[in-house]
């Protein structure tokens, strides 16, 4: 059973410690895969799909018939769930849309135009689980941003098809170009293109360490959203929180994978102790108890602080992907939160509400990157372009300042481009 730890200055460093995985071996493997896909295109994709997924494909793209079959298999009830979730996600992300601007004053016109990306590639994981929610969370903001071409890649099932729920989610989100390929090879195909898959401007979506490493390596050839690490949840709870609920919420992230992190910080030792008991009880009943058990054993911490303010300070240092404020007055505590991917407020807002349904995005910064990064959103699928227009009079008024600035940096040609106009 996990033992609660009383926080003090002496154990602060241990509480805040994050293990940094050595990915050098993975990086070498991924470099070889990327180079192979660049050299051989579809042929390499077919071979890697057989090698890693155990599936021999004759074609990569999902057909109209496969989409229709998925509709029949899923049924109206689940389709309704996906449609309602899509509506919530769309409503939230429409509020993120922004326009360009134009400023005119004293002979100068300055501005910024907002342009959607021409294309985006969405990676949807397979393997241990398949995630229709990830389809919606990536495709909906891309659509709202105005991306012309949205293409999805995802590993095939053993039968050579894509999980029906994933395909129905894609159709609801307006994505019709879907390919049955996963792993680093899929990222390489999106970045560089193959005979079947046209390259894209940006790649978004989570994946395992091979996918994350591939995204890191292709950045610059195309854009990426972020380098996603293992899932994380941090719960700040007071004595009013129910131990059984807290334990259930910790396990909701622990079941993702063995490297997931689940942390409770509370000002109540009784809550921490009771949560430890409930964790054991709930873990024994989980279908994914092997994965969740490893995560809890290696990465779960139950920390007791003197105050909730102290808990917020620790949380800000950890900058968790998901932060639950299971306290009586969550909006008051929210004011003290600066670093978190997404915050869930109150006793009745567990993290899965955001994973699937409420509307805010579930693709979030991990591994402490919430200190400087934001959740996936419409902004990830647009770019901005500045523009400047000076009149003769405005250039003349500003010439001396610009020339002085250029010469101070030793860039005479910069200065001359102004001087030549002044001579005229």
Long-range contacts (C-beta under 8 A, 24 or more apart in sequence): 1-276, 1-277, 1-279, 1-280, 2-276, 2-279, 2-296, 2-300, 2-301, 2-302, 3-276, 3-302, 4-269, 4-272, 4-273, 4-276, 4-302, 4-303, 4-304, 5-301, 5-302, 5-303, 5-304, 6-269, 6-304, 7-265, 7-303, 7-304, 7-305, 7-306, 7-310, 7-314, 12-314, 15-301, 15-303, 15-314, 16-314, 16-317, 16-318, 18-367, 18-368, 21-209, 23-209, 23-213, 26-209, 26-210, 26-213, 27-213, 27-217, 29-184, 29-210, 30-184, 30-210, 30-213, 30-214, 30-217, 31-217, 33-183, 33-184, 33-185, 33-188, 33-210, 33-214, 34-184, 34-187, 34-188, 34-191, 34-192, 34-214, 34-217, 34-218, 36-185, 37-185, 37-188, 37-189, 37-192, 37-194, 38-188, 38-192, 41-189, 41-193, 41-194, 41-195, 41-196, 42-194, 42-195, 42-196, 42-197, 44-185, 44-194, 45-181, 45-185, 45-186, 45-189, 45-194, 45-196, 45-197, 48-181, 48-183, 48-185, 49-155, 49-156, 49-180, 49-181, 49-182, 49-185, 52-155, 52-182, 52-183, 53-126, 53-155, 53-156, 53-158, 53-182, 54-158, 55-156, 55-157, 55-158, 55-159, 55-160, 55-180, 56-160, 57-156, 57-160, 57-180, 59-196, 60-179, 60-180, 60-181, 60-196, 60-197, 61-177, 61-178, 61-179, 61-180, 61-196, 62-162, 62-167, 62-178, 62-179, 62-180, 66-161, 66-162, 66-167, 67-167, 67-170, 67-171, 67-176, 69-161, 69-164, 70-162, 70-164, 70-165, 70-167, 70-168, 70-171, 71-164, 71-168, 71-171, 73-164, 74-164, 74-165, 74-168, 78-165, 78-168, 79-168, 79-172, 82-132, 82-136, 82-165, 82-168, 82-169, 82-172, 83-172, 84-357, 85-133, 85-136, 85-356, 85-357, 86-136, 86-140, 86-169, 86-172, 86-173, 88-357, 88-358, 88-359, 89-136, 89-137, 89-140, 89-141, 89-359, 89-361, 90-140, 90-144, 91-359, 92-358, 92-359, 92-360, 92-361, 93-140, 93-141, 93-144, 93-359, 93-361, 93-377, 93-378, 94-144, 96-141, 96-144, 96-377, 96-378, 96-379, 97-144, 97-145, 97-378, 98-378, 98-379, 100-384, 106-394, 106-397, 107-390, 107-391, 107-392, 107-393, 107-394, 107-397, 108-388, 108-389, 108-390, 108-391, 108-394, 109-387, 109-388, 109-389, 110-386, 110-387, 110-388, 110-389, 111-386, 111-387, 112-384, 112-385, 112-386, 112-387, 113-384, 113-385, 113-387, 114-382, 114-383, 114-384, 115-382, 115-383, 115-384, 115-385, 116-145, 116-146, 116-147, 116-148, 116-381, 116-382, 117-142, 117-145, 117-147, 117-201, 117-202, 117-223, 117-381, 117-382, 117-383, 118-147, 118-148, 118-149, 118-201, 119-147, 119-148, 119-149, 119-150, 119-151, 119-198, 119-199, 119-200, 119-201, 119-202, 120-147, 120-149, 120-150, 120-151, 120-200, 120-201, 120-202, 120-203, 120-204, 120-381, 121-151, 121-152, 121-153, 121-190, 121-200, 121-202, 121-203, 121-204, 121-222, 122-150, 122-151, 122-152, 122-153, 122-175, 122-203, 122-204, 122-205, 123-152, 123-153, 123-154, 123-182, 123-186, 123-187, 123-190, 123-203, 123-204, 123-205, 123-206, 123-207, 123-211, 124-152, 124-153, 124-154, 124-166, 124-205, 125-154, 125-155, 125-182, 125-205, 125-206, 125-207, 125-208, 125-211, 126-154, 126-155, 126-156, 126-157, 126-163, 126-182, 127-155, 127-182, 127-208, 128-257, 128-291, 129-256, 130-154, 130-163, 130-165, 130-166, 131-166, 132-163, 132-165, 132-166, 132-168, 132-169, 133-169, 133-355, 133-356, 133-362, 134-205, 134-206, 134-362, 134-363, 135-166, 135-169, 135-170, 135-173, 135-175, 136-169, 136-172, 136-173, 137-361, 137-362, 137-363, 137-376, 138-204, 138-205, 138-363, 138-376, 139-169, 139-170, 139-173, 139-174, 139-175, 140-173, 141-361, 141-376, 141-377, 141-378, 141-380, 141-381, 142-204, 142-381, 143-173, 143-174, 144-378, 145-378, 145-380, 145-381, 145-382, 146-381, 146-382, 147-381, 149-177, 149-198, 149-200, 150-174, 150-175, 150-177, 151-175, 151-177, 151-178, 151-179, 151-190, 151-197, 151-198, 151-200, 152-177, 152-178, 152-179, 153-178, 153-179, 153-181, 153-182, 153-186, 153-189, 153-190, 153-197, 154-178, 154-179, 154-180, 154-181, 154-182, 154-186, 155-180, 155-181, 155-182, 155-183, 155-186, 156-180, 156-181, 156-182, 182-207, 182-211, 183-207, 183-208, 183-210, 183-211, 183-214, 184-210, 184-211, 184-213, 184-214, 186-211, 187-211, 187-214, 187-215, 187-218, 188-214, 188-218, 190-218, 190-222, 191-218, 191-221, 191-222, 192-218, 192-221, 202-380, 202-381, 204-363, 204-376, 204-380, 205-363, 206-363, 225-363, 225-376, 225-380, 226-363, 226-365, 226-366, 226-369, 226-373, 226-376, 227-369, 228-363, 228-366, 229-259, 229-366, 229-367, 230-256, 230-257, 230-259, 230-260, 230-261, 230-366, 230-367, 231-256, 231-257, 231-260, 231-261, 231-321, 231-322, 231-366, 232-260, 232-261, 232-262, 232-263, 232-320, 232-321, 232-322, 232-366, 232-367, 233-260, 233-261, 233-262, 233-263, 233-320, 233-321, 233-322, 233-323, 233-324, 233-351, 234-263, 234-264, 234-265, 234-315, 234-318, 234-320, 234-322, 234-323, 234-324, 234-340, 235-263, 235-264, 235-265, 235-266, 235-323, 235-324, 235-326, 236-265, 236-266, 236-308, 236-311, 236-312, 236-315, 236-323, 236-324, 236-325, 236-326, 236-327, 236-333, 237-264, 237-265, 237-266, 237-268, 237-271, 237-324, 237-326, 237-327, 238-266, 238-267, 238-268, 238-271, 238-308, 238-326, 238-327, 238-328, 239-266, 239-267, 239-268, 239-270, 239-271, 240-327, 240-328, 240-347, 241-266, 241-271, 241-326, 241-327, 241-347, 242-347, 243-271, 243-274, 243-275, 243-277, 243-278, 244-278, 244-282, 245-326, 245-347, 245-350, 246-271, 246-275, 246-278, 246-326, 247-275, 247-278, 247-279, 247-281, 247-282, 248-278, 248-282, 248-350, 249-324, 249-326, 249-350, 249-351, 250-275, 250-279, 250-296, 250-300, 251-279, 251-282, 251-283, 251-286, 251-292, 251-296, 252-350, 252-351, 252-352, 253-295, 253-322, 253-351, 254-291, 254-292, 254-295, 254-296, 254-299, 254-300, 255-286, 255-288, 255-291, 255-292, 255-295, 256-291, 256-295, 257-291, 257-295, 258-291, 258-294, 258-295, 258-298, 259-295, 259-299, 260-295, 260-299, 261-295, 261-299, 261-300, 261-320, 262-295, 262-296, 262-299, 262-300, 263-300, 263-301, 263-302, 263-303, 263-318, 263-320, 264-301, 264-302, 264-303, 265-303, 265-304, 265-305, 265-311, 265-314, 265-315, 266-302, 266-303, 266-304, 266-305, 266-311, 267-304, 267-305, 267-306, 267-307, 267-308, 267-310, 267-311, 268-304, 269-304, 272-302, 272-303, 272-304, 275-302, 276-302, 308-333, 309-336, 312-336, 312-337, 315-339, 315-340, 318-368, 319-365, 319-368, 319-369, 319-370, 319-371, 320-370, 321-364, 321-365, 321-366, 321-370, 322-351, 322-354, 322-364, 324-349, 324-350, 324-351, 339-370, 339-371, 340-370, 341-365, 341-366, 341-370, 341-375, 342-375, 395-421, 396-422
